Amino acid sequence: MTKARHGGRNPRVTVEELIGEMHGTVDGLVGDGARRADLKLLSRALKELRHAFRFFDGLRKQPKVTVFGSARLAKGSPAYRQAESFGRAMARSGWFVVTGAGEGIMEAAHIGAGREHSIGVNILLPFEQSENTVMERNPQLIHTKYFFTRKLLFLKESSGVALFPGGFGTMDEAFEVLTLLQTGKTHPVPVVLLDEPGGTYWATWRRFLEDNLLNTGLISAEDFSLFRITSSVEEAVREILGFYRAFHSMRYVGRDLVIRIRRPLSSGALIALNHDFPDLLEGGTFSLGKALPEEAEEPEVAAMSRIAFRFNSRSHGRLRQLIDHLNESVGDDQ
């Protein structure tokens, strides 16, 4: 499984040009008269991200799922056992499990995954927050000072997200992930929300969304395609692995959105796309193609087929439905 990508719309900008642009931004702070406190924040955040990019560089080829949930849930509780089973199942499928490295759900997922398949991104707090037993002295552990850099890493480096019951932090992470997916500010990933067997935590949360957001027009029905709720670990694992059955990744090339797929799409399947998803088009039609010159820096996906189209850039719930359709089509062809 390979992480989906949602690249920038100007892939020809060189590394040297980007570094030069960063230098210009930093130099501009002098003329801005930036305050010392603001400069300290920027400096620390940049150092933090640089360290994190180096840390993850050797792990980029490994598929990773980020797990969120309460640190307060006790060992042996139903949700704890469920998170442990989920971590074990994902590790057996060759995935790494990323958490905040704390106790509760985070520890359970890491225990299930095992030390070698666990990655921790801990947060430095005014009060001591020690890493869990799996991440203690584990080389696959990093610390961050800022929540915003930590949250960026959780999603940027992952190919899937699983959320278990939790408090304010878990709610924040759930809505952060869904907001980024709904607005297209991150690459598409499967998101599963796991209720413990017989539990109603996420089912109640969904009813709140339906009654207070959907029914008042604050969100659209298609936004519910951005996540799945289940109480089954097996179903959660199938949802994450199945997301990459046909879909591999996507990026913009100029004004066109290009979806890379693992198997060629038949002419009949292409006709079905144009019939079933015309609302996603800003103009034109869905078309099949090969790797474009602008994708030359990604030789690992050069042999894959492409679906290119002028995306309307707003219907990301429907775009997820299209990805599901592609994944189901692969099953129909086999």
N, C-alpha and C positions, 0 to 999 in steps of 0.2 A: 504494500500500500504506500502511495506517495502523497505527500501533502499537496492539497490543491493550492494553486497560486492565482493571485489576482494582481497581476503586474501593473505598473504605471503605463500611461498612455504615450510616453515619449521614450521608448527603449533605446534610442540611439544616443542619448546623453552618456558620455564616457565617465569612467571613474574619476579621471583627472578633473573633468568639468564639475562634477558633483563636489569633490574636495575643495575646488576653488570657490564654489558657491558657498560652502560652509565657512571657509575663511572670510569671505566677504560679509557674511552674516555676523560672525564674531567681531570683525573689525568695526562693523557698523554700531556695535554696542557702545563703543567709545564715544562716537558722535552723538549717540542717544542720551548719554549721561546716565547709563544704567546704574541703579543702586547696587551697593556691595552685596546686599542680601539676595537680590535677583541674580547677580552673577554667580554667587555661591550655589544657588539652586540649579542654574543651568550647567555649571561646571560639574557638579556632583551627578546630575542626571546623565550627562554625556559620558562621564567616566563609567557610570553604572551600566549604561547600555553597551558601551564598547566592551566591557568585561563580559557581559552576558552574550553578546554576539560571538566572542571568542569561545566562550564556554559551550554554546550550542553548535558551533561550526562543525565539530567532530561528530555530532549526533544528528545532523540534518537529514541523512539518508534513512534514519530510523523513524517509522511512524509512531506518533505519540498521541495519547489521549489525556486531556486535562480533567481532573476530578475535583469537584467542589463539594463542600458539605461541612457540617458543624464539627468543631473541635470538641464540643461538649458531650457528644453522644458516647456513652460508656461502652467499654469492651463487652462483647457478648450481646449487645442490644441487636434487635432485628436488622436495623439499618447498617450497623457496624459489620455484621456477618455478611450482609448483602454486598457491601462495598469490598469486603475481602474477596468474596467470590468473583466479583466483577474484575478486580485487579488481576486475580489469578487467570481468569479466562482471557483477558486481553494479552497478558504476557505469553500465554500458551500460543496465541495467534501471532506472536512476534512483535507486539507493540510494547512501547515504554509507557509508564504511567507517571504523569506529572501532577504534583499537588503542591500545596503551600508548605509541606513538610511538617505540619503540626500534628496534633493528636486527633482522636476521634475518627471521623470518616477518612481523613488524610492518611493517618497511620494504618487504618484497615486496608485501604486500597494498596498501600505500599507493602504491607505484610503479604497480601495476596499475590502481588506482582513479584516480590522477592527483591533482594538488594540490587542485583545486576540490572533489573528492568525498571528501577525506580529513579525518578528525577525529582529533586526538591527545589522550590524557589521560595525561600523563607523571607519574612519581613522583619526588619529590625524595629522593635517597638521600645517606648520608654520603660516598660516593664519587661522582664525577661521572658522570652518565648523560645524555649529550647526546641530543637528539632526532634522528631519522633525517633523511636528506637531503630528503625530501618535506615534513616538518613544520618544518624550520628556517625561522624567521621567517614561519611560516604563521599567519595570524590565527585559524585554527581549531584552535589548540593551547592547552591549559590545563595547569597543573601542580597536583599535590596533594601534601600532606605525608604523609597517612595512607593506608595500603592500604585500610582499611575504607570510607572515603569514595569512593575511586577505584573499588572493586569495586561499590559501590552505583550509581555513575553508569554503569558499563559496562552493567549490566542494565536499570536504570530507563529509560535513554534509547534502548534498542535494541529492534528488532522481530525480531531473529534473532541467533544465535550460531554461529560456526564455530570449531572448534578443530583446530589442526594439532599435530604432535608437539612435545613440549616437556619441560621438567624439572619441578622441584617447583612452580614458579609455575603452569605449565599444569595440572598435576594438581589443584592447589588451586582454580583457576578452574573446572575441569570439575566437580569435586565440589560446589563452592559453587553453581554454576548448577543442577545436578541436585537438590541438597538443597532449594533454594528452590522449584523446580518441583514436586518430590515432595510438599512440605508446603503448597503453595498460597500461599507467601509472596511470590510475584511473579506478574505477568501471564503467561499461557502464551505461549511463543515457540518457534519451531522451532530445534532444536539439531542441528548436523551435525558429525561428527568425521571428518576427512579423513586417510586413510592415503595416503602417496605411492604411485604405481603400483608394485605388487609388494611394498609394505611391509606390515608386520604390527603396527605400533605399537598402534593402537586395537583391532584384532582380538584381540591378545594381552590387552589391557586388559579387553575384554569377557569373554574366557574366565576371567579372574581373578574378575570379578563373578559369573559363573555358578557357578564351582566353590566360591567362598568366601563369597559373600553370598546368592545365590539358593538354592543347594542346602542351606544351613543355616537358611533361613527369615529371614534378616536383611533381605531386600528381597523384593518380589513380582514375578511375571512381568510384570505390567502396567507396572512401572517402566521396562522396556526400551522402551516406547512413547514415552518422553520424549526419545529421541535416535535418530539414524540414523548408521550408519557406512558410509562409501563411499570409494572411491579415485578417483571420477569428479567432476571439477569441475562438469560439466554436471548430474549428478544432484544434487549439493549445491545448486546454484542452483535447480533445479526444486523441491527440497524446501522451500526457504525461500519462494520465490514462491508455491508451491502451497498453503502453509499459509493464505494470505489469499485463496484463490480464492472461498470462500463466507464463511468466518469473518472477521469484522471486529474485534470486541472483546467484552469481557464485563465485568460489574460486578454487585455485590450491590445489590439494592433491598429493604430490610428483610431478611427471611430467605430471599428467593428469589434465585437466581442467574439473571441475564438475559444471554443470548448474542445479540449483534446480528449479523445475517447480511445479506449483500449482495443476495441474491435471495430472494423469498418461498419458503417451503417448502410443498410440496404436501401435501394431506391424507394421501395414501398414505405420503409420507416421514415425516410425524408419527406415523402408526400404526407404522411401522418403528422409530422411535426408542423408542416405548413398549414395543415387543416386544423390542428388542435390548439396551436399556440400563436396565432397571428397577432394577438394582443400584445405580445412581447416585442413586436417589430416596430421600430421607428419608421421604417420604410424598407422596401425590397422584400426578400424572402430568405429562408434558411438555405444555405448552400454547403456542399461538401468540398473539402480541399485537402491539400497537403501542407507541410510545414512552410511558413512564410519566411522571407529573408530577415524580417525583424526578429524572428525567433532563433537566430543563428547561435545566440549565446546559451541556448538550452539544447545541446546535442542529444541529451538523454531522452528527449521526447520527439526527436526528429522523425521517427518512423511512424508515429501515430497519426490516425485520421483526425480531421478537424471538421467541426461544424461552425461556420462563421455567419454572423448576422448583425444587423444594426439594432442593438438592444435599446429599449426606451429608457434604461437607466433608473427606473423607479419600481418596477414590479418584481422585487426580489423574492417574494413568496411564490409567485408564479414561476420564477426562474428555478426555484428549488423543485417545484412540481415537474418542470421539464427534465431536470436531472433525474428525478425518480422515474419518469417515463423512460428515459434512456436506459437506466439500470434494469427496469422490467423488460424492456425490449430485448436485452441481451439474454435474459432467461427464456424468452419466447423463442429465440433463434437457436438455442442449444438443444 
